Amino acid sequence: MIKLLTLSLLCLFLIPVILVALLLFSIPFAIVMAVLPWLLRIAAIILLLRGLMENPFHWSALAPAGVAFALSVLLR
């Protein structure tokens, strides 16, 4: 009986602790997910310029820029 009471009190104590922890981790995650498409578009522009300036020019050098732009559109 004491073990059941101890377990009940432990669960009662852990519920608010878990809720606060989830709240603290979800806010930064939401901010990162909101900024991520913009960061991916900036990375796509930088990768595109790097691919265009490569000597000799290869079409495969533009693939990372295309992937970054596609991910930014997908996350929007």
OpenMM code with the backbone's topology and positions (N, CA, C; nanometers):
from openmm import Vec3, app, unit

residues = "MET ILE LYS LEU LEU THR LEU SER LEU LEU CYS LEU PHE LEU ILE PRO VAL ILE LEU VAL ALA LEU LEU LEU PHE SER ILE PRO PHE ALA ILE VAL MET ALA VAL LEU PRO TRP LEU LEU ARG ILE ALA ALA ILE ILE LEU LEU LEU ARG GLY LEU MET GLU ASN PRO PHE HIS TRP SER ALA LEU ALA PRO ALA GLY VAL ALA PHE ALA LEU SER VAL LEU LEU ARG".split()
positions = [
    Vec3(0.0827, -0.1196, 0.0000),
    Vec3(0.0000, 0.0000, 0.0000),
    Vec3(0.0872, 0.1261, 0.0000),
    Vec3(0.1959, 0.1218, 0.0737),
    Vec3(0.2856, 0.2377, 0.0791),
    Vec3(0.3490, 0.2599, -0.0580),
    Vec3(0.3821, 0.1527, -0.1276),
    Vec3(0.4428, 0.1671, -0.2597),
    Vec3(0.3464, 0.2331, -0.3569),
    Vec3(0.2206, 0.1989, -0.3500),
    Vec3(0.1206, 0.2591, -0.4370),
    Vec3(0.1035, 0.4071, -0.4051),
    Vec3(0.1038, 0.4421, -0.2786),
    Vec3(0.0933, 0.5829, -0.2382),
    Vec3(0.2156, 0.6607, -0.2844),
    Vec3(0.3333, 0.6023, -0.2697),
    Vec3(0.4563, 0.6680, -0.3138),
    Vec3(0.4549, 0.6879, -0.4649),
    Vec3(0.4142, 0.5883, -0.5376),
    Vec3(0.4058, 0.5988, -0.6830),
    Vec3(0.3043, 0.7046, -0.7250),
    Vec3(0.1941, 0.7114, -0.6587),
    Vec3(0.0917, 0.8117, -0.6904),
    Vec3(0.1434, 0.9524, -0.6649),
    Vec3(0.2108, 0.9723, -0.5529),
    Vec3(0.2662, 1.1046, -0.5227),
    Vec3(0.3776, 1.1420, -0.6206),
    Vec3(0.4576, 1.0454, -0.6582),
    Vec3(0.5636, 1.0708, -0.7550),
    Vec3(0.5051, 1.1114, -0.8902),
    Vec3(0.4034, 1.0407, -0.9339),
    Vec3(0.3377, 1.0754, -1.0608),
    Vec3(0.2702, 1.2120, -1.0525),
    Vec3(0.2100, 1.2415, -0.9421),
    Vec3(0.1454, 1.3709, -0.9227),
    Vec3(0.2475, 1.4841, -0.9258),
    Vec3(0.3658, 1.4588, -0.8745),
    Vec3(0.4720, 1.5593, -0.8751),
    Vec3(0.5341, 1.5724, -1.0141),
    Vec3(0.5475, 1.4614, -1.0868),
    Vec3(0.6164, 1.4635, -1.2156),
    Vec3(0.5338, 1.5230, -1.3289),
    Vec3(0.4041, 1.5226, -1.3186),
    Vec3(0.3200, 1.5765, -1.4264),
    Vec3(0.3489, 1.7251, -1.4512),
    Vec3(0.3497, 1.8131, -1.3492),
    Vec3(0.3844, 1.9530, -1.3771),
    Vec3(0.5295, 1.9709, -1.4225),
    Vec3(0.6194, 1.8900, -1.3702),
    Vec3(0.7600, 1.8998, -1.4115),
    Vec3(0.7738, 1.8655, -1.5593),
    Vec3(0.7073, 1.7616, -1.6037),
    Vec3(0.7123, 1.7221, -1.7448),
    Vec3(0.6475, 1.8289, -1.8331),
    Vec3(0.5375, 1.8864, -1.7888),
    Vec3(0.4716, 1.9918, -1.8668),
    Vec3(0.5601, 2.1143, -1.8820),
    Vec3(0.6272, 2.1532, -1.7758),
    Vec3(0.7185, 2.2689, -1.7824),
    Vec3(0.8362, 2.2381, -1.8739),
    Vec3(0.8910, 2.1170, -1.8658),
    Vec3(1.0027, 2.0799, -1.9530),
    Vec3(0.9607, 2.0810, -2.0996),
    Vec3(0.8435, 2.0281, -2.1285),
    Vec3(0.7948, 2.0304, -2.2669),
    Vec3(0.7725, 2.1724, -2.3165),
    Vec3(0.7232, 2.2584, -2.2311),
    Vec3(0.7032, 2.3979, -2.2689),
    Vec3(0.8356, 2.4665, -2.2978),
    Vec3(0.9351, 2.4412, -2.2152),
    Vec3(1.0655, 2.5047, -2.2344),
    Vec3(1.1357, 2.4562, -2.3607),
    Vec3(1.1132, 2.3303, -2.3995),
    Vec3(1.1757, 2.2792, -2.5208),
    Vec3(1.0956, 2.3113, -2.6459),
    Vec3(0.9663, 2.3310, -2.6341),
    Vec3(0.8847, 2.3533, -2.7535),
    Vec3(0.8962, 2.4954, -2.8066),
    Vec3(0.9192, 2.5921, -2.7194),
    Vec3(0.9302, 2.7312, -2.7655),
    Vec3(1.0535, 2.7514, -2.8537),
    Vec3(1.1746, 2.7083, -2.8129),
    Vec3(1.2881, 2.7223, -2.9052),
    Vec3(1.2711, 2.6417, -3.0337),
    Vec3(1.2083, 2.5249, -3.0253),
    Vec3(1.1843, 2.4446, -3.1438),
    Vec3(1.0920, 2.5174, -3.2407),
    Vec3(0.9903, 2.5832, -3.1891),
    Vec3(0.8977, 2.6580, -3.2747),
    Vec3(0.9679, 2.7761, -3.3408),
    Vec3(1.0564, 2.8410, -3.2672),
    Vec3(1.1302, 2.9544, -3.3244),
    Vec3(1.2227, 2.9061, -3.4361),
    Vec3(1.2932, 2.7962, -3.4130),
    Vec3(1.3831, 2.7423, -3.5152),
    Vec3(1.3046, 2.7008, -3.6390),
    Vec3(1.1901, 2.6371, -3.6198),
    Vec3(1.1106, 2.5949, -3.7349),
    Vec3(1.0524, 2.7138, -3.8109),
    Vec3(1.0312, 2.8262, -3.7434),
    Vec3(0.9799, 2.9449, -3.8112),
    Vec3(1.0886, 3.0141, -3.8932),
    Vec3(1.2127, 3.0070, -3.8482),
    Vec3(1.3237, 3.0756, -3.9143),
    Vec3(1.3905, 2.9861, -4.0195),
    Vec3(1.3735, 2.8570, -4.0092),
    Vec3(1.4433, 2.7623, -4.0963),
    Vec3(1.4204, 2.7847, -4.2458),
    Vec3(1.2997, 2.8115, -4.2952),
    Vec3(1.2852, 2.8349, -4.4396),
    Vec3(1.3662, 2.9546, -4.4895),
    Vec3(1.3728, 3.0608, -4.4108),
    Vec3(1.4518, 3.1776, -4.4511),
    Vec3(1.6004, 3.1443, -4.4540),
    Vec3(1.6466, 3.0702, -4.3550),
    Vec3(1.7877, 3.0310, -4.3526),
    Vec3(1.8225, 2.9390, -4.4687),
    Vec3(1.7306, 2.8511, -4.5044),
    Vec3(1.7543, 2.7627, -4.6185),
    Vec3(1.7573, 2.8402, -4.7497),
    Vec3(1.6762, 2.9431, -4.7620),
    Vec3(1.6800, 3.0236, -4.8852),
    Vec3(1.8098, 3.1018, -4.8956),
    Vec3(1.8579, 3.1539, -4.7844),
    Vec3(1.9877, 3.2230, -4.7845),
    Vec3(2.0987, 3.1253, -4.8213),
    Vec3(2.0938, 3.0054, -4.7649),
    Vec3(2.1935, 2.9031, -4.7993),
    Vec3(2.1842, 2.8654, -4.9461),
    Vec3(2.0634, 2.8600, -5.0010),
    Vec3(2.0464, 2.8268, -5.1428),
    Vec3(2.1098, 2.9330, -5.2313),
    Vec3(2.0948, 3.0591, -5.1955),
    Vec3(2.1549, 3.1670, -5.2747),
    Vec3(2.3071, 3.1584, -5.2690),
    Vec3(2.3599, 3.1354, -5.1500),
    Vec3(2.5056, 3.1251, -5.1360),
    Vec3(2.5588, 3.0050, -5.2142),
    Vec3(2.4906, 2.8909, -5.2053),
    Vec3(2.5337, 2.7725, -5.2789),
    Vec3(2.5201, 2.7909, -5.4295),
    Vec3(2.4179, 2.8641, -5.4727),
    Vec3(2.4016, 2.8920, -5.6151),
    Vec3(2.5170, 2.9774, -5.6662),
    Vec3(2.5512, 3.0819, -5.5925),
    Vec3(2.6634, 3.1668, -5.6335),
    Vec3(2.7942, 3.0887, -5.6341),
    Vec3(2.8140, 3.0043, -5.5340),
    Vec3(2.9353, 2.9232, -5.5305),
    Vec3(2.9401, 2.8267, -5.6481),
    Vec3(2.8266, 2.7688, -5.6818),
    Vec3(2.8215, 2.6766, -5.7949),
    Vec3(2.8440, 2.7457, -5.9277),
    Vec3(2.7937, 2.8690, -5.9417),
    Vec3(2.8121, 2.9428, -6.0672),
    Vec3(2.9560, 2.9906, -6.0855),
    Vec3(3.0257, 3.0152, -5.9758),
    Vec3(3.1630, 3.0656, -5.9846),
    Vec3(3.2666, 2.9539, -5.9955),
    Vec3(3.2224, 2.8311, -5.9906),
    Vec3(3.3162, 2.7192, -5.9964),
    Vec3(3.3737, 2.7062, -6.1372),
    Vec3(3.5031, 2.6856, -6.1447),
    Vec3(3.5699, 2.6679, -6.2741),
    Vec3(3.6283, 2.5290, -6.2815),
    Vec3(3.6078, 2.4516, -6.3822),
    Vec3(3.5097, 2.4695, -6.4887),
    Vec3(3.3682, 2.4444, -6.4368),
    Vec3(3.2716, 2.5056, -6.5020),
    Vec3(3.1328, 2.4978, -6.4568),
    Vec3(3.0757, 2.3593, -6.4829),
    Vec3(3.0089, 2.3040, -6.3804),
    Vec3(2.9377, 2.1759, -6.3922),
    Vec3(2.7961, 2.1964, -6.3412),
    Vec3(2.7015, 2.1335, -6.4113),
    Vec3(2.5626, 2.1444, -6.3669),
    Vec3(2.5415, 2.0797, -6.2305),
    Vec3(2.6224, 1.9813, -6.1984),
    Vec3(2.6075, 1.9122, -6.0700),
    Vec3(2.6434, 2.0031, -5.9525),
    Vec3(2.7150, 2.1124, -5.9789),
    Vec3(2.7500, 2.2057, -5.8718),
    Vec3(2.6275, 2.2842, -5.8239),
    Vec3(2.5203, 2.2842, -5.9027),
    Vec3(2.3991, 2.3569, -5.8652),
    Vec3(2.3016, 2.2712, -5.7851),
    Vec3(2.3306, 2.1425, -5.7725),
    Vec3(2.2405, 2.0508, -5.7015),
    Vec3(2.2206, 2.0889, -5.5544),
    Vec3(2.3255, 2.1235, -5.4783),
    Vec3(2.3009, 2.1609, -5.3380),
    Vec3(2.2111, 2.2841, -5.3240),
    Vec3(2.2255, 2.3788, -5.4152),
    Vec3(2.1392, 2.4969, -5.4112),
    Vec3(1.9946, 2.4582, -5.4399),
    Vec3(1.9746, 2.3698, -5.5335),
    Vec3(1.8393, 2.3237, -5.5651),
    Vec3(1.7755, 2.2482, -5.4496),
    Vec3(1.8546, 2.1660, -5.3820),
    Vec3(1.8028, 2.0908, -5.2685),
    Vec3(1.7657, 2.1853, -5.1536),
    Vec3(1.8512, 2.2836, -5.1265),
    Vec3(1.8225, 2.3792, -5.0182),
    Vec3(1.6973, 2.4605, -5.0503),
    Vec3(1.6833, 2.5028, -5.1753),
    Vec3(1.5636, 2.5802, -5.2117),
    Vec3(1.4382, 2.4937, -5.2053),
    Vec3(1.4479, 2.3687, -5.2502),
    Vec3(1.3324, 2.2787, -5.2454),
    Vec3(1.2899, 2.2522, -5.1001),
    Vec3(1.3852, 2.2359, -5.0105),
    Vec3(1.3516, 2.2159, -4.8700),
    Vec3(1.2876, 2.3403, -4.8091),
    Vec3(1.3345, 2.4590, -4.8500),
    Vec3(1.2747, 2.5809, -4.7970),
    Vec3(1.1296, 2.5961, -4.8435),
    Vec3(1.1024, 2.5566, -4.9677),
    Vec3(0.9654, 2.5624, -5.0190),
    Vec3(0.8796, 2.4571, -4.9494),
    Vec3(0.9373, 2.3397, -4.9257),
    Vec3(0.8630, 2.2324, -4.8610),
    Vec3(0.8263, 2.2672, -4.7169),
    Vec3(0.9142, 2.3362, -4.6472),
    Vec3(0.8895, 2.3730, -4.5079),
    Vec3(0.7991, 2.4942, -4.4918),
    Vec3(0.7733, 2.5663, -4.5970),
    Vec3(0.6915, 2.6879, -4.5898),
    Vec3(0.5513, 2.6547, -4.5684),
] * unit.nanometer
topology = app.Topology()
chain = topology.addChain("A")
for resn in residues:
    res = topology.addResidue(resn, chain)
    for name in ("N", "CA", "C"):
        topology.addAtom(name, app.Element.getBySymbol(name[0]), res)
